[in-house]
Amino acid sequence: MSFSTDHVSSDGGSLLLDLADQQMGLIGNLAACIHDLRQQGKIDHTLEELLRQRIFGIACGYFDCNDAAHLRHDPVMKILRGDLPSSERDLASQPTLSRLENSVSRTDLYRLGDCLMDIVIDIARQRHGKNSSLITIDLDPTVDPAHGEQQLTLFNAHYDCRCYLPMPGFISFNADPEMYLVAVLLRGGHAHATDGAIGLLDRLLPKLRDAFPKAKIRVRLDGGFATPEMLDYLEAPPKVEYLISIPKNSVLVRFAEPLMKKARREAKKIKGTARVFGEVQYAAKSWKKHERRVVIKAEVAYQEGREFRDNPRFVVTNMRHKPENLYQIYRDRGECENRIKELKYGLELDRASCTSFLSNQFRNLLVAAAYALFQQIRYAARGTSLERTQVDGLRFRLLKIGVRVVESARRIVLHAPKAFAWAQEFLTIARRLRVRVA
């Protein structure tokens, strides 16, 4: 095989990313959040160009700055940066991109996170309108194992490794299956589940109330968030609905025992898994005798060839639905775990390659920006075979297209293979992203 053809790229479909960015106004607004300390007379690449190269590169599967060395002459990547493919000005080098990642300050990161939150909420408002009836917020920590001496990576006994514990935040609307990533908060390896959670909600809730004044807001959280401070915060005016899993203890197990007996009888009768739902008014010692409603799922699990196994679960809530319905609403939060897997496997959210903690937080925000672009493309794919395709599938089906780039005095034409399997879907998405396609 001979690698000798000029003006060819394997990322021809990545122009969709540029179209999505134009619709959202994402990268330009993010660039305005960073205070540029460089000497202006010595600059070859603007902040917006650097962010475009970095975010589009992550979306295309080039997750590290080292990949820049192999892409500096790619004609499509030059187009994405805003240049002509024949431009003699190469893309930014790895050292330039690494300096960018290590130059951001805490203030820059705060403004970037705030800007990303505003843009995602605005896009959601355009899609769902101001009259959305229900907004659900899901926060869920995850583990990011470290493979070096990154700042604030500490040994966590639960995960048995040195790690970070980033916390992505998602919002969803009514019955829409799409979850919008509005924040990613990087935290040290010893962080408690609630660390940073109230601060994040304190920024997010006013924005949602301003954008969706008629919406009811619901918060779903895992067991680590069931602290008195979190419960008091969620119950303080203006109140929100909440469902939070709480760990079992001897008192809750005693309350659940009558329901467990019913579940055991039913499981033996049907020779399968049985569930019985109920509720109790319960006050933990740390709640200062403040009783709250706790939904009980009394489950007896059964697998063929094994013994019956008790599996009681408990969820504290201020909602008034039936216990079985409430637990089903809580179970639906499992979808955010799928979105976290999508972020990890599709965009390598857990690739904390920098030494500095702030630089790794910046990387998380770059990943979040790339994910927002993919969500815009996925929205444009509604009604096609790709409407529920995850990030890695969208990349391989839509972005990784071999093209020949032909530049003339009046236009630039990208010639794609006639046998491209996803041509119809690509054209549909491109038209919805407001592009003229021949």
TIVEXVO-674871 format. One record per residue (C-alpha): residue in three letters; chain; x, y, z. Coordinates in steps of 0.05 Angstrom, whole numbers. Layout:
BEGIN
ALA|A|X|Y|Z
...
This chain:
BEGIN
MET|A|0|0|0
SER|A|26|69|-18
PHE|A|9|130|24
SER|A|23|181|-30
THR|A|-42|216|-47
ASP|A|-46|290|-30
HIS|A|-109|328|-8
VAL|A|-142|268|23
SER|A|-170|261|94
SER|A|-201|204|133
ASP|A|-245|252|174
GLY|A|-288|282|119
GLY|A|-353|275|157
SER|A|-326|318|215
LEU|A|-353|379|179
LEU|A|-418|361|214
LEU|A|-384|382|279
ASP|A|-371|451|251
LEU|A|-444|457|229
ALA|A|-468|435|298
ASP|A|-421|487|330
GLN|A|-448|542|285
GLN|A|-519|525|307
MET|A|-501|525|380
GLY|A|-450|582|383
LEU|A|-410|537|429
ILE|A|-335|544|417
GLY|A|-334|619|405
ASN|A|-369|631|472
LEU|A|-324|583|508
ALA|A|-262|618|480
ALA|A|-288|684|506
CYS|A|-286|655|577
ILE|A|-211|645|578
HIS|A|-165|703|596
ASP|A|-110|702|544
LEU|A|-44|719|578
ARG|A|-1|709|516
GLN|A|37|766|483
GLN|A|-9|784|426
GLY|A|48|800|378
LYS|A|76|729|384
ILE|A|10|691|373
ASP|A|2|644|314
HIS|A|-65|613|336
THR|A|-123|647|370
LEU|A|-157|616|430
GLU|A|-218|599|388
GLU|A|-174|564|337
LEU|A|-140|524|391
LEU|A|-206|504|423
ARG|A|-235|485|355
GLN|A|-175|441|341
ARG|A|-177|409|410
ILE|A|-253|397|415
PHE|A|-261|374|343
GLY|A|-200|329|353
ILE|A|-231|296|415
ALA|A|-296|286|377
CYS|A|-258|252|320
GLY|A|-222|205|368
TYR|A|-156|242|376
PHE|A|-159|247|452
ASP|A|-88|269|469
CYS|A|-49|331|449
ASN|A|4|284|421
ASP|A|-42|268|363
ALA|A|-34|339|338
ALA|A|34|321|309
HIS|A|0|273|260
LEU|A|-56|321|240
ARG|A|-20|386|228
HIS|A|-27|380|152
ASP|A|-96|347|148
PRO|A|-138|388|98
VAL|A|-205|376|132
MET|A|-176|394|200
LYS|A|-152|460|169
ILE|A|-223|473|143
LEU|A|-251|460|213
ARG|A|-202|511|241
GLY|A|-228|562|191
ASP|A|-171|560|139
LEU|A|-167|538|67
PRO|A|-142|466|59
SER|A|-84|492|18
SER|A|-62|541|72
GLU|A|11|538|89
ARG|A|-6|553|161
ASP|A|-5|486|197
LEU|A|-49|469|256
ALA|A|-24|480|326
SER|A|30|434|352
GLN|A|27|389|413
PRO|A|68|438|457
THR|A|20|495|438
LEU|A|-41|454|457
SER|A|-8|430|521
ARG|A|8|502|541
LEU|A|-65|519|530
GLU|A|-88|463|576
ASN|A|-39|484|630
SER|A|-55|559|625
VAL|A|-127|560|649
SER|A|-141|589|718
ARG|A|-196|573|768
THR|A|-234|634|745
ASP|A|-229|611|673
LEU|A|-255|543|692
TYR|A|-314|572|731
ARG|A|-333|616|672
LEU|A|-325|558|623
GLY|A|-370|513|665
ASP|A|-421|569|671
CYS|A|-420|582|597
LEU|A|-428|509|579
MET|A|-487|504|627
ASP|A|-520|565|595
ILE|A|-511|540|524
VAL|A|-538|470|538
ILE|A|-598|499|575
ASP|A|-612|547|518
ILE|A|-609|491|467
ALA|A|-657|450|510
ARG|A|-704|510|515
GLN|A|-704|517|439
ARG|A|-723|444|432
HIS|A|-773|436|488
GLY|A|-801|507|496
LYS|A|-810|547|559
ASN|A|-871|508|579
SER|A|-837|441|595
SER|A|-875|409|653
LEU|A|-818|368|684
ILE|A|-742|374|688
THR|A|-703|318|720
ILE|A|-632|329|747
ASP|A|-586|269|756
LEU|A|-518|273|790
ASP|A|-474|211|793
PRO|A|-401|205|813
THR|A|-355|159|775
VAL|A|-283|135|781
ASP|A|-225|159|738
PRO|A|-164|114|754
ALA|A|-98|150|752
HIS|A|-35|121|721
GLY|A|16|172|745
GLU|A|27|226|797
GLN|A|-31|272|779
GLN|A|-47|325|829
LEU|A|-101|305|880
THR|A|-105|233|856
LEU|A|-109|195|921
PHE|A|-118|122|939
ASN|A|-192|103|945
ALA|A|-204|38|983
HIS|A|-272|28|952
TYR|A|-244|28|881
ASP|A|-176|-1|903
CYS|A|-136|49|862
ARG|A|-109|119|859
CYS|A|-162|160|824
TYR|A|-203|222|812
LEU|A|-278|221|825
PRO|A|-310|265|772
MET|A|-384|280|779
PRO|A|-424|291|714
GLY|A|-491|326|718
PHE|A|-548|313|670
ILE|A|-617|343|657
SER|A|-675|311|620
PHE|A|-743|337|600
ASN|A|-812|305|607
ALA|A|-809|236|573
ASP|A|-752|253|526
PRO|A|-699|197|530
GLU|A|-642|245|515
MET|A|-601|268|576
TYR|A|-564|334|568
LEU|A|-495|338|600
VAL|A|-494|406|635
ALA|A|-433|399|680
VAL|A|-373|356|697
LEU|A|-340|369|764
LEU|A|-272|337|775
ARG|A|-257|318|847
GLY|A|-200|287|886
GLY|A|-196|213|902
HIS|A|-222|221|973
ALA|A|-282|264|955
HIS|A|-348|247|988
ALA|A|-407|238|940
THR|A|-436|305|961
ASP|A|-372|346|954
GLY|A|-389|401|904
ALA|A|-459|375|892
ILE|A|-496|430|930
GLY|A|-453|483|897
LEU|A|-468|455|829
LEU|A|-543|452|843
ASP|A|-539|523|870
ARG|A|-514|546|802
LEU|A|-559|501|760
LEU|A|-627|509|793
PRO|A|-635|585|784
LYS|A|-616|578|711
LEU|A|-668|524|700
ARG|A|-722|565|737
ASP|A|-707|626|694
ALA|A|-708|586|629
PHE|A|-768|542|647
PRO|A|-811|582|696
LYS|A|-870|533|692
ALA|A|-830|469|700
LYS|A|-830|424|760
ILE|A|-758|405|779
ARG|A|-740|336|805
VAL|A|-672|313|831
ARG|A|-651|239|832
LEU|A|-588|218|870
ASP|A|-552|155|891
GLY|A|-543|132|963
GLY|A|-480|171|978
PHE|A|-519|237|972
ALA|A|-568|221|1029
THR|A|-537|269|1079
PRO|A|-575|317|1125
GLU|A|-544|377|1089
MET|A|-568|353|1020
LEU|A|-638|337|1045
ASP|A|-644|404|1080
TYR|A|-620|440|1018
LEU|A|-670|405|972
GLU|A|-727|419|1021
ALA|A|-710|493|1030
PRO|A|-755|542|991
PRO|A|-765|541|932
LYS|A|-772|466|941
VAL|A|-757|413|889
GLU|A|-779|341|885
TYR|A|-726|291|903
LEU|A|-713|216|905
ILE|A|-649|194|940
SER|A|-628|123|954
ILE|A|-608|110|1027
PRO|A|-566|52|1053
LYS|A|-601|-1|1093
ASN|A|-592|-5|1169
SER|A|-621|-47|1225
VAL|A|-681|0|1235
LEU|A|-700|2|1161
VAL|A|-691|-74|1155
ARG|A|-738|-83|1214
PHE|A|-790|-38|1181
ALA|A|-783|-77|1116
GLU|A|-789|-147|1147
PRO|A|-866|-154|1140
LEU|A|-859|-137|1066
MET|A|-800|-184|1059
LYS|A|-842|-241|1087
LYS|A|-894|-229|1033
ALA|A|-840|-226|980
ARG|A|-809|-292|1004
ARG|A|-877|-327|1001
GLU|A|-890|-300|931
ALA|A|-820|-318|906
LYS|A|-827|-390|930
LYS|A|-897|-394|899
ILE|A|-875|-370|830
LYS|A|-803|-397|836
GLY|A|-776|-331|812
THR|A|-759|-260|835
ALA|A|-814|-226|874
ARG|A|-823|-153|895
VAL|A|-869|-120|945
PHE|A|-871|-45|955
GLY|A|-888|-4|1016
GLU|A|-869|58|1055
VAL|A|-852|83|1125
GLN|A|-842|149|1161
TYR|A|-770|147|1184
ALA|A|-721|194|1218
ALA|A|-647|179|1222
LYS|A|-609|205|1283
SER|A|-572|256|1240
TRP|A|-639|283|1214
LYS|A|-654|312|1284
LYS|A|-720|273|1291
HIS|A|-744|301|1225
GLU|A|-786|245|1195
ARG|A|-786|235|1121
ARG|A|-822|188|1074
VAL|A|-781|126|1056
VAL|A|-804|80|1000
ILE|A|-787|6|1011
LYS|A|-775|-44|956
ALA|A|-777|-113|989
GLU|A|-746|-158|936
VAL|A|-728|-231|939
ALA|A|-682|-248|880
TYR|A|-677|-317|850
GLN|A|-632|-348|798
GLU|A|-639|-420|776
GLY|A|-592|-465|815
ARG|A|-582|-414|871
GLU|A|-616|-398|937
PHE|A|-667|-343|945
ARG|A|-633|-278|964
ASP|A|-663|-219|1003
ASN|A|-651|-152|969
PRO|A|-687|-96|1006
ARG|A|-678|-25|978
PHE|A|-697|43|1007
VAL|A|-709|111|975
VAL|A|-724|175|1014
THR|A|-770|223|978
ASN|A|-817|282|986
MET|A|-862|260|929
ARG|A|-933|234|936
HIS|A|-939|179|884
LYS|A|-951|106|901
PRO|A|-889|70|927
GLU|A|-884|25|866
ASN|A|-888|84|818
LEU|A|-837|123|858
TYR|A|-787|67|857
GLN|A|-795|61|782
ILE|A|-782|135|774
TYR|A|-719|126|816
ARG|A|-697|66|776
ASP|A|-699|107|712
ARG|A|-638|145|737
GLY|A|-598|85|715
GLU|A|-599|116|646
CYS|A|-548|168|669
GLU|A|-500|111|684
ASN|A|-506|92|610
ARG|A|-490|163|591
ILE|A|-428|162|635
LYS|A|-406|98|600
GLU|A|-417|134|534
LEU|A|-373|191|557
LYS|A|-318|143|580
TYR|A|-318|95|522
GLY|A|-336|144|467
LEU|A|-298|206|489
GLU|A|-250|180|543
LEU|A|-275|225|599
ASP|A|-230|185|645
ARG|A|-166|203|607
ALA|A|-134|249|658
SER|A|-66|255|625
CYS|A|-44|322|654
THR|A|-5|331|718
SER|A|-45|391|743
PHE|A|-114|382|773
LEU|A|-139|446|739
SER|A|-114|421|672
ASN|A|-152|356|680
GLN|A|-215|394|698
PHE|A|-205|434|634
ARG|A|-200|368|595
ASN|A|-266|346|626
LEU|A|-299|409|601
LEU|A|-270|398|531
VAL|A|-300|329|531
ALA|A|-367|358|554
ALA|A|-364|407|496
ALA|A|-350|351|446
TYR|A|-408|312|475
ALA|A|-454|372|466
LEU|A|-436|374|392
PHE|A|-452|300|385
GLN|A|-519|311|420
GLN|A|-535|365|370
ILE|A|-518|317|313
ARG|A|-560|262|345
TYR|A|-619|310|351
ALA|A|-612|325|276
ALA|A|-613|249|264
ARG|A|-683|241|293
GLY|A|-726|197|250
THR|A|-666|162|219
SER|A|-632|97|237
LEU|A|-580|137|277
GLU|A|-627|174|324
ARG|A|-606|134|385
THR|A|-535|117|364
GLN|A|-481|130|416
VAL|A|-421|174|407
ASP|A|-372|121|382
GLY|A|-424|96|332
LEU|A|-437|166|306
ARG|A|-362|177|298
PHE|A|-350|114|258
ARG|A|-413|121|215
LEU|A|-413|196|202
LEU|A|-345|228|216
LYS|A|-295|175|192
ILE|A|-306|184|117
GLY|A|-248|183|69
VAL|A|-253|244|24
ARG|A|-213|278|-31
VAL|A|-210|353|-22
VAL|A|-213|395|-85
GLU|A|-203|470|-77
SER|A|-218|521|-131
ALA|A|-220|597|-132
ARG|A|-295|597|-114
ARG|A|-308|536|-72
ILE|A|-282|475|-36
VAL|A|-312|407|-54
LEU|A|-303|343|-14
HIS|A|-311|280|-56
ALA|A|-335|221|-14
PRO|A|-341|148|-36
LYS|A|-403|132|-77
ALA|A|-412|68|-37
PHE|A|-413|104|31
ALA|A|-463|63|71
TRP|A|-493|120|112
ALA|A|-499|172|56
GLN|A|-574|183|64
GLU|A|-569|193|139
PHE|A|-510|240|129
LEU|A|-548|283|79
THR|A|-609|286|124
ILE|A|-568|308|184
ALA|A|-528|358|143
ARG|A|-592|391|116
ARG|A|-621|396|185
LEU|A|-557|429|208
ARG|A|-571|481|155
VAL|A|-519|465|102
ARG|A|-526|464|27
VAL|A|-508|395|2
ALA|A|-503|377|-72
